[in-house]
Amino acid sequence: MMSFFTSLVNGLSLGSIYAIIALGYTMVYGIAKMLNFAHGDFIMVGCYIIFVFSSGLGLPPVLAILLAVVLCTVLGVTTERIAYRPLRNAASPLAVLITAIGVSYFLENMALLIFGADTKSFTSVVPWSGLSLFNGELMIQGITIITIGISLLILAVLQLFVHKTKEGQAMLAVSQDRGAAMLMGIDVNKTITLTFAIGSALAAVAGALLASAYPSLTPYTGAMPGIKAFVAAVLGGIGSIPGAMIGGLVLGIIEILSRTYISSQLADAIVFGILVVVLIVRPAGILGKNIQEKV
């Protein structure tokens, strides 16, 4: 029984990381109607920035994370301005996908040139060992507790930001009708750029938590978590902030339980099988809305 609870808690921790990444996907898609498939590589960039400032230069982990958030935000805004904005109005989804793949390869190869292909050992940014419960039968790691707490805090802050601030209301307006939002005087470009900035900042936070929980770092660290977070976003209902959180938590639990009780080799196949089932049974996801276009 305790092993099940341990797996469940670990699933919630992994799912919280997926949820934070999925929030970046779902916000960009909800407002810009674009999928930034290079989002996973922003996670990798954030990890390397923290690694350099924390392990290399000896800065406190909190300061290293803040610097990573700032630099990833700048990277996200720059990428949106240079790569995605010219494609936003006229380009086909295929062109956007090819551009995202190009950005992804560029970031990965830059990391290879700078840091090499060797795996780096990442020092956890959470020194707290955790909690021991039931006379030591159940041990919950500190990074697990912090990860779950931060994901819930981010969800609450984003919900308040979107529904209670002027910028958040502008995002809602742009997501519903971009043309009408422009007529109301909303700067659509500025709003979409802000969305990319928030998503990129979240990627840096997710990278810090991911590398702390799984302390190895390569130029491809963010690739698979980014893809799985996209599955989580689709599962929860892409474009829905609470949906991204629910999808991430559900996917994390399923993955860890699959690894523990079925097969570690089949766990990834089960995760992607969920995507296929969701697309067949409920394409809009758990909290997504079915949109019918009228001719």
N, C-alpha and C positions, 0 to 999 in steps of 0.2 A: 504493500500500500504506500509506504514512504517513497519507494522508487517511482511510483506513479505521480505522487505529488511533486517530487523533484523534477520529473520530466515536464509536468504541467507548468511549473514555475519557470523552468528554462525555456519552454515554448512561449510563455508570455514575454519573457525577456527578448528572445529572438524576434517574436512578433512585434514588439514595440519598436525595434530597430527598423523592421520592414515598414511599419506604420509611418514612422518619421520620413523615410524615403518616399513612400507612397504619397504622402501629403504634398511633396514637391511635384510629383507627377500630376496629381489630381488638380492642384491649383493652376498649374500652367495650362493643362487641357481645359479646365473649366472656364478660364478667362480668355486664353489665346486660341483655344481649339487646335492646339498643336501638342504633339508628344515629343518631349525632349529625351530621346533614347540615349543621349550622352550623359544623362543625369547620374548614372552609376559611376562614371569616371570623375565627376565632381567629388564624390565620396572619397575616391582614391587620392585626389589632389589634396583634399582636406587632411587625410591621414598623413600624407608625406609632409605637409606643412607643420602639423603638430609634432611629427617625428623629428624634423629638423630643429624646431625651436625648443622642444622639450628635451629630447635625448642629446641632440647635437650641441645646442647652445646653453642648455641648463636652465631655461626659463621655467617658472612655475607652470604646471599643467593648465591651470585656469587661464593664465595669460596666453599660453600657446593656443588654446582652443579659441579664445577671443580673436587672436590674430588670424587663425584659420577661417573663422566665420567671416571676418572682414575681407580677406583675400579671395575666398570663394565667392562672396557676394560680388566683388569687382569682376571676377572671372565670369560669373553668370550674366551680369549686365553687359559686359563686353561681347560675350558670345551671342546674346540676344540681338545686340545692335549690329554686329558685323555679319553673323551667319543666318539668323532667323528672320529679322525684320524685313530684309529685301524679298523674302519668300512668302510673307504673311498673307498678302492679298491675292496674288495671282498664281502662286505655285500649286502644283498638285501634291497630294499626300506623299506620293512616291518621291518627289523632289525634296520634301521636308525630311523623309526617312533617310535618303541618301546623304543629305547634309548632316543629319545627326550622326550617322555612321562615320562620316568624315571627321567631324569634331571629336568623336570617341577615339578613332585611330590616332588623331593628332595628339590628344592628351596622353594616351597610353605610350606612344612612341617618344614623346618628350620625356616622360617619366623613365623610360628605358635608357634614353641617352644620358639623363642627369644622374639617375640612381642605379642603373644597371638592372639585370634580371634577377640578381640574388635576393632571396627572401630576407627581409629585415625583421628583427625582433622588436616588437612594439611594446613599450612599457605602459601598463595600464594607467589611465589618468585618475583612477579611483583607488586610493590606497586602502580604503576600508575593506577588511576581510569579509564582513557580513555578519549574519545572525545564525546562531545555533539553537534549534528548537527541538523539543521532545527529547531532552537529555542527549543531544548530539546526534539523534537519528536523522534529523532533517537539517541540512546546512544550506542556507540561502546566501549566495555570494553578494558582496557589496555592489558590484557592478550590475548585478541583476536587479536589485532593489532600485538603484539609481536610474537605470535605464527605463524601468516601468514608470517610475515617478516623473522623469523628464518627459516621456512621451505623453502622459496625461496632462502635464502642465502645458506642453506645446499645443495640444488639442484645445484646451480651455482658452489659452491666449489667442489662438487663431480664430476661434469662434467669436470671442469678444471683439477682436480686431475687425473681422469681416462685417459683423452686424452692428457695431457700435461706433465705428469711426467713419469719417468722411471718405478716406481712401478705400476702406472696406466696402462702403456703399457704392463707390465708383466701380469696384471690381464686380460686384453683383450686377450692376447695370450693364457693364461691358459683356459679362457672361450671358446675359439674357438677350440683349439686342445691341450690337456694336454700333449700328447706324443711328439708332435712337439715342444712344449714349453720347455720340458725337454732337447730335443736334441739341442736347442738353448742356453742352459746353464742357463735357468731360474729355480730358486729354487721354485718348486711348493708348497712344504710344507710351506715355508716362505710366499709365496703369499697368500695362503688360510688362514693362520693364521692372516695375516694383514687384510684380508677381515672380518674375525670374529671379530677382534679388532674394526674395523670401525663400524660394525653393532651393537656391544655391546655399544660403545660410543654413537651412535645415540639413542639407547634404553634409556640410562640415560637422555639424553636431552628430549626425548619424555615423559618420566616419569615425569620430572619436569613440563613440560607444561600441561600434562594431569591432574596431581594432583592439579595444580594451578587453572585450569578451573573447575574441579570437585573435590572440596577439602575434599575428604574422602579417607582413606587409609586402606586397609586390605591385607592379604596375597594373595588374589585373584584379586587384582586390575588390574593386567596386563593381565588376562586370556582372557576376552571378547574383549578388544581392540586389543590384539594380533591376535585373530581369524579374527576379522573384517579387520585388516590390511593385513592379508593374502588374504582375498577376494579382497581388493583393489589392491594388487600386481597382482593377477590373472586377474582382470578386466583391469588393465593398460597394462599387458603383462609382466609376471614374467621374470626377467632377464634384463628388460629395466629400466634404472634410470628415464628418463622422464615419462615412463609409470607408474611407482610407484607413482609419484607425481600426474599425471592426475587421476589415479584410486583412490587415497586417497581423492582428492578434490571432485570428482564426488560422491563417496560413502558418504562422510560427508554431502554434500548438500542433497542427497536423504534421508539419515537418518533423518536429522533435519526437512526437509519438510514433511516427512512421519509422524513424531511425532506431528508436528504442525497441519497438515491438514487432516490426515487420522486417525491414532490411535497410541498412544505411545506403546500399547501392541503389535501391528502388525509391528512396525518399524523394529525390529530385523528380523522378518520373511521375510520382504521385502528385507532387506540387503542380507540375505542368498539365497533368491529367485533369486537375481541378479546373484549370483555365478552359480546357476544351469543354468540360461539362457545363460550366457557367455560361459560356458563349452559346451553347446549344439550348440550355434550359431557360436561362434568364440573362440575356445579353446585357441588360442594363445593370446587373449586379444587385446586391442586397438592398442598398438604399438608392440606387439610381432610378431615374425616371425614363420611362419609354416615351420617345418623341416621335410623333407621327407627322410626316411632312405631307402637306396638302398641295395638290397641283392645281 
